[in-house]
Amino acid sequence: MSEALGSSRLEIIRAATGEGEVSPRPESPVFPSSVFGGGDTDRMALYALFVGIDEYSGPVSPLQGCVADVRAFAEYFGALAGPQGLRAHVLLDADATRENVMDGFTRHLTQAGPGDTALFCFAGHGSQEPVEERFWHLEPSGFQQTLVCADSRTGGLPDLADKELNELLGGVAAGGAHVLAVLDSCHSGGATREAHGQRRIRAASPVTRPRPLSSYTPGVRAALAAGALPQTARHVSLAACESGQTAAEMWIGGSVRGVFSVVLQRALSRLGRSVTYRDLIGAAAVGVRDRVHGQDPVAFAAEPDDLDQPVLGGIATPRVFDLLVERYRGSWWLNAGSIHGIVPPIGELTTTLAVDTAPLSRVTVTEVEPVRCRVAGADGLDPADRHPVRIVGVPLPPALVDLQGDLTAIALVREALDGSAHTAEGADPGPEGDRFLVLATSDTLTVTRADGTPLADPCPATAAGARRTVSRLDHLARWHTLRRLDNPLTRLPGSVSVELLTALPGESPPRPGTRAPLTPAVDGAVHLPYPSAHQTPQVYVYLHNLSDRPLFVALLNLTDRYRCHAGLFSGDHIPAGGTAVAHGGRPVSVSIPRERLSRAEPEVRDWLKVVAARTPILQ
């Protein structure tokens, strides 16, 4: 029997601490020299078309977070590119008509040329529409995907079909620019609110009748008339979900936002512009799945190798630069901000930095702006100098739990929460924290994700059951904190790489470079199917120290059953330029537990988290 029973997924998460080489110091406290990943920003321009639609003219239900999403993207990329680098065209609500969106491509984005990047960012409804029967061979499902413009479905105006979007992207790519599309919408389902009122779906009801051929743009019309699909334009797209899924928006950070947009922006801030699209979508997928069930972000590239480019294209460069504090206009400032991963203070918790020139000095972040932070505690430093600093502490806020349902049962949970160091009651942790629900009835207490998907079996609605529920919440909070743990401005970025190689029966680990590693799929994960009904996947896990100095490295295996195994590689030393094989050089067997197979659950998911430092990790 050769049919696969299921598959496992391994997602690689990297973290680093310690010190390494640094790049030249910036000349300004506002824009660090490496804010654009170290590339030649003087000649590079970022042309962007931002489209956000909450209010629709036609018979399409409104949304709430799309305008906020594209404004946040515009602010992020504006800070990233600088005042001269970003050339943005923004269409919100009623201005985002079908004609205006197409004009945004043909009149604005087509100005991007060789060496430039063109960005199309859309937040709004997605949908589907049937194709004519004569085109069945081009769309096996019978449907094509669409973006719903502000005036779609009014006055005979259609949605913007995927083939039309491809033609528009192709017109931009023809000028030689690197083209990126970010789409926070979905392509199936209806515009309804899910159970518990936790999320709204960005999907308009599908169109019921096929469009006439004459309604398409000229290039698509010509291709379809010839019985072929238009040639796929060279571009990269980052989509909120797979084509058969829905994309959610919910209350995050004080307002309704698209889950994908918030998580993608956070991943960009944390990982830096030198991160590849493949790694970025993997990081974003992790964050989205934490909040909602059944939404898996995906990346697509017409040229698959383009997924291994850094975000916005070009050649990957280290995202390292000197962290400095200096006196500027009456205050002390750090030359890094939210786009570099620095998070605002959370109550009394904030980012702490050690001053290299004054070993006993500590400064703390009090206010975070996109590319700089105001700090306190630096008044004893010489205001005439700029002082190198390094991060020694980051805020780790407690996870918040929203208690809903039976008031008597909620009171039991609230009492059990008192004194918990990891979990507190609250409804909105913002984009940085974790959020859970406890759905209480008179008989049971159930811990769920933010969207109401259960994470564990119910506990009885008793005092003992409430204590057990809080114990589960604390465990979940610690697990998520560990998986999310990161130094946003480490001086060791990219120093350790992880490769997975298929382990053949009876062989020793191949020498590095003699066999191609397994490549992550479009969802950022490495998929490991069962070779046969009775043979589980086996892999070698290689850890490569790419730096010019020895490092101490730990490899943690985090499972989707909220467990953590530290035995694969426990803080051992890897020499400069050296390679180690985890698990003592033995193959790692990855399998689906029997109880899951009996419940017809065809996959499990594990995360490999790398921690690297110049000093021993485990004392």
ROVEXKOL-247882 format. One line per field, with one value per residue (C-alpha): residue number from 1; residue in three letters; x, y, z. Coordinates in steps of 0.25 Angstrom, whole numbers, plus 5000, padded with zeros to 4 digits. Layout:
BEGIN
k: c(NUM/...)
r: c(Ala/...)
c1: c(X/...)
c2: c(Y/...)
c3: c(Z/...)
***
This chain:
BEGIN
k: c(1/2/3/4/5/6/7/8/9/10/11/12/13/14/15/16/17/18/19/20/21/22/23/24/25/26/27/28/29/30/31/32/33/34/35/36/37/38/39/40/41/42/43/44/45/46/47/48/49/50/51/52/53/54/55/56/57/58/59/60/61/62/63/64/65/66/67/68/69/70/71/72/73/74/75/76/77/78/79/80/81/82/83/84/85/86/87/88/89/90/91/92/93/94/95/96/97/98/99/100/101/102/103/104/105/106/107/108/109/110/111/112/113/114/115/116/117/118/119/120/121/122/123/124/125/126/127/128/129/130/131/132/133/134/135/136/137/138/139/140/141/142/143/144/145/146/147/148/149/150/151/152/153/154/155/156/157/158/159/160/161/162/163/164/165/166/167/168/169/170/171/172/173/174/175/176/177/178/179/180/181/182/183/184/185/186/187/188/189/190/191/192/193/194/195/196/197/198/199/200/201/202/203/204/205/206/207/208/209/210/211/212/213/214/215/216/217/218/219/220/221/222/223/224/225/226/227/228/229/230/231/232/233/234/235/236/237/238/239/240/241/242/243/244/245/246/247/248/249/250/251/252/253/254/255/256/257/258/259/260/261/262/263/264/265/266/267/268/269/270/271/272/273/274/275/276/277/278/279/280/281/282/283/284/285/286/287/288/289/290/291/292/293/294/295/296/297/298/299/300/301/302/303/304/305/306/307/308/309/310/311/312/313/314/315/316/317/318/319/320/321/322/323/324/325/326/327/328/329/330/331/332/333/334/335/336/337/338/339/340/341/342/343/344/345/346/347/348/349/350/351/352/353/354/355/356/357/358/359/360/361/362/363/364/365/366/367/368/369/370/371/372/373/374/375/376/377/378/379/380/381/382/383/384/385/386/387/388/389/390/391/392/393/394/395/396/397/398/399/400/401/402/403/404/405/406/407/408/409/410/411/412/413/414/415/416/417/418/419/420/421/422/423/424/425/426/427/428/429/430/431/432/433/434/435/436/437/438/439/440/441/442/443/444/445/446/447/448/449/450/451/452/453/454/455/456/457/458/459/460/461/462/463/464/465/466/467/468/469/470/471/472/473/474/475/476/477/478/479/480/481/482/483/484/485/486/487/488/489/490/491/492/493/494/495/496/497/498/499/500/501/502/503/504/505/506/507/508/509/510/511/512/513/514/515/516/517/518/519/520/521/522/523/524/525/526/527/528/529/530/531/532/533/534/535/536/537/538/539/540/541/542/543/544/545/546/547/548/549/550/551/552/553/554/555/556/557/558/559/560/561/562/563/564/565/566/567/568/569/570/571/572/573/574/575/576/577/578/579/580/581/582/583/584/585/586/587/588/589/590/591/592/593/594/595/596/597/598/599/600/601/602/603/604/605/606/607/608/609/610/611/612/613/614/615/616/617/618/619)
r: c(Met/Ser/Glu/Ala/Leu/Gly/Ser/Ser/Arg/Leu/Glu/Ile/Ile/Arg/Ala/Ala/Thr/Gly/Glu/Gly/Glu/Val/Ser/Pro/Arg/Pro/Glu/Ser/Pro/Val/Phe/Pro/Ser/Ser/Val/Phe/Gly/Gly/Gly/Asp/Thr/Asp/Arg/Met/Ala/Leu/Tyr/Ala/Leu/Phe/Val/Gly/Ile/Asp/Glu/Tyr/Ser/Gly/Pro/Val/Ser/Pro/Leu/Gln/Gly/Cys/Val/Ala/Asp/Val/Arg/Ala/Phe/Ala/Glu/Tyr/Phe/Gly/Ala/Leu/Ala/Gly/Pro/Gln/Gly/Leu/Arg/Ala/His/Val/Leu/Leu/Asp/Ala/Asp/Ala/Thr/Arg/Glu/Asn/Val/Met/Asp/Gly/Phe/Thr/Arg/His/Leu/Thr/Gln/Ala/Gly/Pro/Gly/Asp/Thr/Ala/Leu/Phe/Cys/Phe/Ala/Gly/His/Gly/Ser/Gln/Glu/Pro/Val/Glu/Glu/Arg/Phe/Trp/His/Leu/Glu/Pro/Ser/Gly/Phe/Gln/Gln/Thr/Leu/Val/Cys/Ala/Asp/Ser/Arg/Thr/Gly/Gly/Leu/Pro/Asp/Leu/Ala/Asp/Lys/Glu/Leu/Asn/Glu/Leu/Leu/Gly/Gly/Val/Ala/Ala/Gly/Gly/Ala/His/Val/Leu/Ala/Val/Leu/Asp/Ser/Cys/His/Ser/Gly/Gly/Ala/Thr/Arg/Glu/Ala/His/Gly/Gln/Arg/Arg/Ile/Arg/Ala/Ala/Ser/Pro/Val/Thr/Arg/Pro/Arg/Pro/Leu/Ser/Ser/Tyr/Thr/Pro/Gly/Val/Arg/Ala/Ala/Leu/Ala/Ala/Gly/Ala/Leu/Pro/Gln/Thr/Ala/Arg/His/Val/Ser/Leu/Ala/Ala/Cys/Glu/Ser/Gly/Gln/Thr/Ala/Ala/Glu/Met/Trp/Ile/Gly/Gly/Ser/Val/Arg/Gly/Val/Phe/Ser/Val/Val/Leu/Gln/Arg/Ala/Leu/Ser/Arg/Leu/Gly/Arg/Ser/Val/Thr/Tyr/Arg/Asp/Leu/Ile/Gly/Ala/Ala/Ala/Val/Gly/Val/Arg/Asp/Arg/Val/His/Gly/Gln/Asp/Pro/Val/Ala/Phe/Ala/Ala/Glu/Pro/Asp/Asp/Leu/Asp/Gln/Pro/Val/Leu/Gly/Gly/Ile/Ala/Thr/Pro/Arg/Val/Phe/Asp/Leu/Leu/Val/Glu/Arg/Tyr/Arg/Gly/Ser/Trp/Trp/Leu/Asn/Ala/Gly/Ser/Ile/His/Gly/Ile/Val/Pro/Pro/Ile/Gly/Glu/Leu/Thr/Thr/Thr/Leu/Ala/Val/Asp/Thr/Ala/Pro/Leu/Ser/Arg/Val/Thr/Val/Thr/Glu/Val/Glu/Pro/Val/Arg/Cys/Arg/Val/Ala/Gly/Ala/Asp/Gly/Leu/Asp/Pro/Ala/Asp/Arg/His/Pro/Val/Arg/Ile/Val/Gly/Val/Pro/Leu/Pro/Pro/Ala/Leu/Val/Asp/Leu/Gln/Gly/Asp/Leu/Thr/Ala/Ile/Ala/Leu/Val/Arg/Glu/Ala/Leu/Asp/Gly/Ser/Ala/His/Thr/Ala/Glu/Gly/Ala/Asp/Pro/Gly/Pro/Glu/Gly/Asp/Arg/Phe/Leu/Val/Leu/Ala/Thr/Ser/Asp/Thr/Leu/Thr/Val/Thr/Arg/Ala/Asp/Gly/Thr/Pro/Leu/Ala/Asp/Pro/Cys/Pro/Ala/Thr/Ala/Ala/Gly/Ala/Arg/Arg/Thr/Val/Ser/Arg/Leu/Asp/His/Leu/Ala/Arg/Trp/His/Thr/Leu/Arg/Arg/Leu/Asp/Asn/Pro/Leu/Thr/Arg/Leu/Pro/Gly/Ser/Val/Ser/Val/Glu/Leu/Leu/Thr/Ala/Leu/Pro/Gly/Glu/Ser/Pro/Pro/Arg/Pro/Gly/Thr/Arg/Ala/Pro/Leu/Thr/Pro/Ala/Val/Asp/Gly/Ala/Val/His/Leu/Pro/Tyr/Pro/Ser/Ala/His/Gln/Thr/Pro/Gln/Val/Tyr/Val/Tyr/Leu/His/Asn/Leu/Ser/Asp/Arg/Pro/Leu/Phe/Val/Ala/Leu/Leu/Asn/Leu/Thr/Asp/Arg/Tyr/Arg/Cys/His/Ala/Gly/Leu/Phe/Ser/Gly/Asp/His/Ile/Pro/Ala/Gly/Gly/Thr/Ala/Val/Ala/His/Gly/Gly/Arg/Pro/Val/Ser/Val/Ser/Ile/Pro/Arg/Glu/Arg/Leu/Ser/Arg/Ala/Glu/Pro/Glu/Val/Arg/Asp/Trp/Leu/Lys/Val/Val/Ala/Ala/Arg/Thr/Pro/Ile/Leu/Gln)
c1: c(5000/5007/4996/5001/4993/4996/5008/5015/5020/5032/5033/5047/5047/5060/5064/5078/5085/5099/5108/5114/5120/5113/5111/5114/5108/5096/5098/5084/5076/5063/5067/5078/5087/5081/5067/5066/5073/5087/5083/5085/5073/5078/5074/5063/5048/5036/5024/5012/4997/4989/4974/4966/4950/4941/4929/4923/4913/4906/4899/4912/4913/4922/4935/4942/4957/4962/4965/4972/4980/4985/4988/4997/5004/5006/5012/5021/5026/5027/5036/5044/5046/5048/5041/5048/5047/5032/5023/5009/4995/4984/4970/4960/4946/4938/4950/4954/4946/4949/4954/4962/4969/4972/4977/4986/4993/4994/4997/5005/5011/5016/5025/5034/5046/5058/5063/5050/5039/5024/5015/5000/4993/4979/4970/4955/4945/4949/4939/4937/4929/4926/4932/4925/4924/4933/4944/4943/4957/4963/4956/4954/4946/4937/4940/4950/4955/4952/4955/4942/4944/4936/4926/4926/4913/4906/4902/4907/4921/4928/4938/4953/4956/4969/4972/4970/4979/4990/4989/4991/5003/5009/5008/5016/5026/5029/5036/5046/5042/5041/5026/5019/5004/4999/4985/4977/4964/4958/4951/4940/4929/4919/4920/4915/4919/4925/4920/4923/4924/4939/4942/4937/4940/4945/4937/4926/4915/4919/4914/4903/4904/4917/4922/4921/4934/4933/4934/4948/4960/4966/4978/4969/4958/4968/4974/4961/4956/4968/4964/4976/4980/4988/5002/5005/5012/5025/5022/5021/5008/5006/4991/4984/4978/4978/4968/4957/4958/4953/4961/4957/4957/4955/4958/4973/4980/4968/4962/4957/4968/4971/4978/4987/4991/4994/5002/5010/5013/5018/5027/5033/5036/5042/5050/5055/5055/5065/5056/5052/5038/5038/5042/5033/5020/5025/5026/5012/5005/5009/5003/4990/4988/4990/4978/4968/4965/4965/4973/4986/4994/5001/5012/5012/5023/5022/5037/5038/5053/5047/5041/5056/5058/5058/5045/5044/5054/5069/5080/5079/5088/5089/5080/5090/5094/5099/5088/5092/5086/5088/5084/5074/5066/5065/5063/5070/5067/5070/5072/5062/5047/5034/5039/5051/5043/5043/5030/5023/5024/5013/5009/5022/5029/5038/5051/5063/5077/5091/5101/5114/5122/5117/5115/5106/5097/5083/5073/5059/5049/5038/5032/5032/5032/5033/5048/5053/5050/5050/5058/5060/5072/5083/5085/5098/5104/5112/5102/5113/5115/5106/5106/5106/5095/5090/5076/5077/5062/5049/5035/5028/5013/5004/4994/4980/4968/4954/4943/4930/4917/4911/4914/4915/4925/4933/4934/4941/4951/4953/4957/4966/4973/4977/4992/4995/5008/5005/4991/4981/4967/4965/4959/4970/4985/4988/4997/5008/5001/4993/4978/4970/4955/4949/4934/4927/4913/4907/4914/4927/4939/4945/4958/4958/4966/4962/4952/4945/4952/4954/4968/4965/4954/4944/4946/4935/4930/4935/4945/4955/4951/4954/4968/4970/4966/4975/4987/4984/4984/4997/5003/4998/5004/5017/5018/5014/5024/5035/5031/5030/5043/5052/5063/5058/5071/5081/5095/5095/5084/5085/5097/5091/5083/5075/5074/5065/5070/5062/5069/5070/5070/5083/5091/5100/5098/5102/5114/5108/5106/5105/5090/5080/5071/5056/5050/5039/5025/5017/5012/5026/5026/5034/5023/5027/5018/5018/5026/5016/5006/5016/5028/5029/5037/5051/5060/5074/5074/5086/5091/5101/5108/5110/5118/5132/5132/5128/5114/5106/5093/5080/5069/5055/5044/5030/5019/5004/5000/5007/5019/5034/5045/5060/5067/5070/5082/5084/5092/5105/5116/5117/5131/5131/5127/5124/5112/5105/5095/5084/5079/5093/5095/5083/5071/5059/5046/5033/5020/5005/5001/4992/4980/4980/4980/4968/4961/4964/4974/4983/4994/5002/5011/5024/5032/5048/5053/5067/5074/5088/5098/5113/5112/5107/5092/5091/5099)
c2: c(5000/5013/5023/5033/5033/5047/5057/5065/5079/5085/5100/5107/5118/5125/5133/5139/5146/5151/5160/5160/5169/5182/5191/5206/5215/5224/5239/5242/5237/5236/5226/5215/5212/5198/5201/5197/5184/5190/5192/5204/5212/5225/5218/5209/5214/5207/5210/5205/5204/5203/5199/5197/5196/5196/5202/5197/5203/5191/5179/5175/5175/5185/5182/5189/5187/5189/5203/5202/5191/5198/5211/5203/5197/5210/5215/5203/5204/5219/5218/5207/5214/5228/5241/5240/5225/5222/5227/5223/5224/5221/5217/5216/5212/5220/5224/5209/5207/5197/5208/5215/5202/5198/5213/5211/5200/5206/5220/5219/5205/5205/5216/5206/5202/5193/5193/5198/5190/5191/5188/5185/5184/5180/5179/5176/5166/5154/5145/5135/5135/5124/5124/5121/5106/5107/5111/5098/5093/5106/5106/5091/5096/5104/5117/5128/5137/5151/5164/5172/5187/5198/5199/5184/5178/5192/5197/5184/5186/5172/5169/5169/5155/5148/5147/5163/5165/5156/5165/5177/5171/5167/5181/5186/5174/5178/5190/5182/5185/5174/5173/5169/5167/5166/5161/5161/5156/5142/5135/5126/5126/5137/5150/5145/5146/5134/5127/5135/5148/5148/5150/5155/5148/5156/5149/5154/5144/5138/5143/5133/5136/5135/5148/5151/5151/5165/5169/5165/5174/5174/5164/5154/5155/5152/5140/5134/5136/5127/5117/5119/5125/5138/5136/5137/5151/5150/5154/5150/5149/5148/5144/5143/5129/5117/5119/5110/5117/5130/5142/5147/5161/5163/5173/5174/5185/5194/5194/5183/5179/5167/5156/5154/5168/5170/5157/5160/5174/5169/5158/5169/5177/5165/5159/5171/5174/5164/5152/5144/5143/5128/5131/5142/5135/5123/5133/5140/5126/5123/5136/5134/5120/5124/5134/5127/5113/5109/5121/5117/5129/5125/5131/5129/5133/5131/5128/5119/5124/5138/5133/5132/5147/5157/5165/5176/5168/5169/5162/5158/5166/5165/5174/5177/5191/5198/5201/5215/5224/5239/5253/5260/5272/5271/5256/5243/5234/5220/5219/5207/5207/5198/5195/5188/5180/5189/5188/5199/5198/5189/5194/5194/5184/5190/5188/5189/5192/5192/5203/5197/5209/5209/5194/5197/5206/5202/5210/5207/5210/5219/5223/5216/5222/5215/5217/5222/5221/5231/5225/5228/5226/5232/5245/5241/5239/5249/5256/5260/5245/5234/5222/5207/5199/5185/5179/5171/5170/5170/5171/5158/5162/5152/5145/5151/5142/5147/5141/5139/5132/5127/5138/5128/5119/5132/5136/5123/5125/5139/5135/5124/5134/5143/5142/5135/5140/5136/5139/5151/5154/5164/5164/5171/5168/5176/5170/5166/5157/5145/5144/5132/5131/5123/5119/5116/5109/5105/5091/5093/5102/5101/5108/5113/5121/5136/5131/5121/5108/5099/5096/5086/5077/5084/5084/5084/5097/5095/5101/5090/5091/5106/5103/5093/5102/5113/5103/5100/5115/5117/5105/5110/5124/5119/5110/5122/5131/5121/5120/5135/5138/5147/5157/5167/5174/5163/5164/5150/5150/5138/5133/5119/5112/5099/5089/5076/5064/5052/5040/5028/5014/5009/5022/5031/5046/5051/5061/5076/5080/5066/5065/5076/5079/5079/5092/5099/5099/5112/5112/5113/5099/5086/5075/5061/5051/5036/5028/5016/5012/5005/5015/5028/5040/5041/5053/5058/5072/5080/5092/5101/5112/5122/5132/5134/5131/5119/5119/5111/5106/5100/5094/5092/5084/5090/5081/5085/5078/5089/5081/5085/5075/5081/5068/5070/5079/5084/5097/5090/5097/5099/5104/5116/5111/5097/5088/5079/5068/5068/5056/5051/5049/5040/5041/5048/5040/5049/5042/5044/5039/5026/5033/5044/5034/5027/5041/5042/5054/5054/5063/5068/5081/5083/5095/5095/5107/5111/5119/5124/5131/5134/5130/5116/5115/5105/5107)
c3: c(5000/4995/4999/5009/5023/5025/5027/5038/5036/5042/5043/5046/5056/5059/5071/5075/5086/5088/5081/5067/5056/5054/5042/5041/5050/5045/5044/5049/5061/5052/5041/5044/5032/5030/5031/5017/5019/5015/5000/4991/4995/4988/4974/4979/4979/4985/4977/4985/4982/4995/4994/5007/5006/5018/5011/4998/4989/4984/4991/4999/5014/5020/5027/5039/5038/5024/5024/5037/5031/5018/5026/5035/5023/5017/5031/5032/5018/5018/5031/5024/5011/5017/5012/4998/4996/4996/4985/4990/4983/4994/4990/5002/5002/4991/4984/4982/4970/4959/4949/4960/4964/4950/4948/4960/4953/4939/4943/4956/4958/4944/4947/4954/4946/4948/4962/4967/4975/4972/4983/4982/4996/4996/5009/5006/5001/4992/4985/4974/4961/4951/4938/4925/4922/4909/4919/4927/4923/4929/4942/4947/4959/4950/4958/4957/4969/4970/4978/4981/4978/4984/4973/4969/4966/4963/4950/4943/4948/4951/4962/4958/4954/4957/4942/4941/4953/4947/4934/4943/4950/4937/4932/4944/4943/4928/4933/4940/4954/4965/4968/4981/4984/4998/4999/5012/5006/5004/4992/4998/5008/5011/5019/5032/5046/5052/5065/5078/5070/5070/5056/5043/5029/5018/5007/4999/4994/4981/4968/4962/4947/4938/4933/4918/4911/4907/4922/4923/4921/4907/4910/4917/4907/4896/4903/4907/4893/4888/4899/4908/4921/4921/4924/4938/4942/4949/4963/4978/4985/5000/5002/5015/5013/5003/4992/4999/5012/5018/5024/5037/5044/5059/5070/5072/5079/5081/5067/5057/5048/5038/5046/5034/5032/5047/5048/5035/5039/5053/5046/5036/5048/5056/5045/5037/5022/5019/5022/5010/5006/5009/5024/5025/5021/5030/5042/5038/5037/5051/5057/5049/5053/5068/5066/5057/5052/5037/5032/5026/5019/5006/4997/4982/4972/4957/4958/4970/4973/4976/4989/4994/4991/5002/5004/4993/4985/4983/4989/5004/5013/5028/5036/5047/5051/5063/5074/5079/5089/5087/5092/5082/5084/5099/5100/5099/5087/5082/5067/5066/5066/5064/5050/5056/5066/5078/5085/5093/5108/5114/5128/5136/5126/5115/5107/5115/5109/5115/5111/5106/5110/5124/5128/5140/5133/5128/5120/5117/5106/5110/5096/5083/5069/5056/5054/5068/5083/5094/5106/5121/5130/5121/5128/5133/5119/5112/5103/5093/5089/5083/5092/5087/5095/5094/5098/5111/5114/5106/5111/5112/5115/5122/5112/5113/5115/5112/5121/5114/5118/5131/5142/5153/5146/5141/5156/5159/5148/5152/5166/5161/5152/5164/5166/5152/5147/5133/5130/5133/5130/5118/5104/5096/5097/5084/5073/5082/5092/5093/5095/5099/5102/5113/5109/5122/5124/5137/5135/5127/5125/5111/5107/5093/5083/5080/5069/5079/5074/5086/5090/5101/5106/5115/5130/5140/5145/5159/5167/5164/5149/5149/5155/5145/5134/5139/5140/5125/5122/5129/5121/5108/5111/5115/5102/5093/5100/5097/5083/5081/5089/5080/5081/5071/5069/5071/5066/5061/5050/5041/5048/5049/5038/5039/5028/5028/5019/5016/5024/5015/5022/5027/5023/5032/5031/5017/5017/5017/5002/4996/4996/4994/5007/5007/5003/5011/5003/5000/5014/5020/5026/5021/5018/5021/5015/5020/5010/5012/5021/5031/5029/5036/5031/5036/5034/5038/5044/5041/5049/5041/5048/5037/5046/5048/5062/5071/5076/5086/5080/5085/5077/5083/5077/5080/5077/5073/5086/5093/5098/5097/5095/5097/5095/5080/5082/5096/5096/5090/5084/5069/5063/5054/5040/5046/5044/5055/5053/5063/5071/5073/5058/5057/5048/5055/5053/5051/5052/5055/5068/5067/5074/5064/5053/5059/5059/5044/5047/5035/5040/5052/5052/5060/5061/5062/5069/5069/5080/5078/5087/5088/5103/5108/5108/5119/5131)
***
